[in-house]
């Protein structure tokens, strides 16, 4: 990241990759009921992948394109979460309105 031409895009890409990695991996570990004390290899592998994945990705693809794609993915995720919370309110658009 220090040698990248677009440091802001590289930093944003690393941040978003890390956030998505934490959401995917650690959410699965928590939902399965396992802890890092039970399986230390999983924690070691997860921490190694947290450092290695962005390095590999940024060495192959341009940081600007990656950051744009990840921003689009993050906005889609936020929109999905917002629509999910909105659906919990139980609003019915097709319901007849009271006249009077």
N, C-alpha and C positions, 0 to 999 in steps of 0.2 A: 504494500500500500504506500510505502514511503517513496517508491520509485515510479509510481503511477503518474501519468500526465494529468489526469483529472482526479485529483485527490478527494475532492468532495464526493464525486460519484463512486469512487472506490470505497470510501468510508461508509457511504450510505448503503452500498451493496453488501458490504461485510455485516453491517448492522441488521439489515433485513434478512439476510441469509441466516444469521444467528437466531433471530427472532422466530423465523419459520422452523428452523431446526429444533429449537427448544419446544415449540408448540407441538410438533409432530412426535419427537422422540420421548420427551419427558411426560407428555400427556398419556402416551401409551404405557409407560412404566407405572405411572400413578394409577391408571385405571385397571391395570392387571394386578395391583396390590403388591408389587415387588418393591424392594428398596435397594439402594446401592450397597448396603451392608450385606445383603444376600448374594448379590452378584457383582463383585468388584470389577470384573472384566467389562461389564456393560458400561460402567461409569468411566473406565479408562478409555474404552473405545469411543464413547460419546464425546469426551473431552478432546481426544485426538482428532476426531472428525470435525469438531467445532473449529479447530485451527487449520486443518488441512483442506477442507472443502472450499473455503473462499480463496485460498491461495491457488488451488488448481483452476477454479473457475475464472479468476481474474488473470491468470497467466495465459488462458486460451482465448477468451472472448473480451471485447472492449468493455471497459467499466461503464461507459455511458449507456450502452445498449442494455447491459444487465440491470443497471439501476432503474432505467425506464420500465423494463419488464417487471421488476420486483415492486416498483411503486404501483403499477397497474394491478398487480396481484394483491397487494396490500389494500388498495382501494376497493377491489372486488370483495375481499374478505370482510372489510368493515361494512360494506353495503349488505352483504349476506347476513352479518350479525344484526345490523339494524332492521332488516326486513324480518328476521326471525323474531326479534323482540316486538316488532310491530304486530306480527301475527298472533302473539300471545295476548294482545288486547282484545281480540275477538270482534273486530270491527267488520261489519257486513255491508259491503257497498251496494249489493243488489236488494237490500231490505227496503220495503216500501216506507216512505216518509209520511208522517202524519200531516194532514192538511187541516188547517184550521186555526 
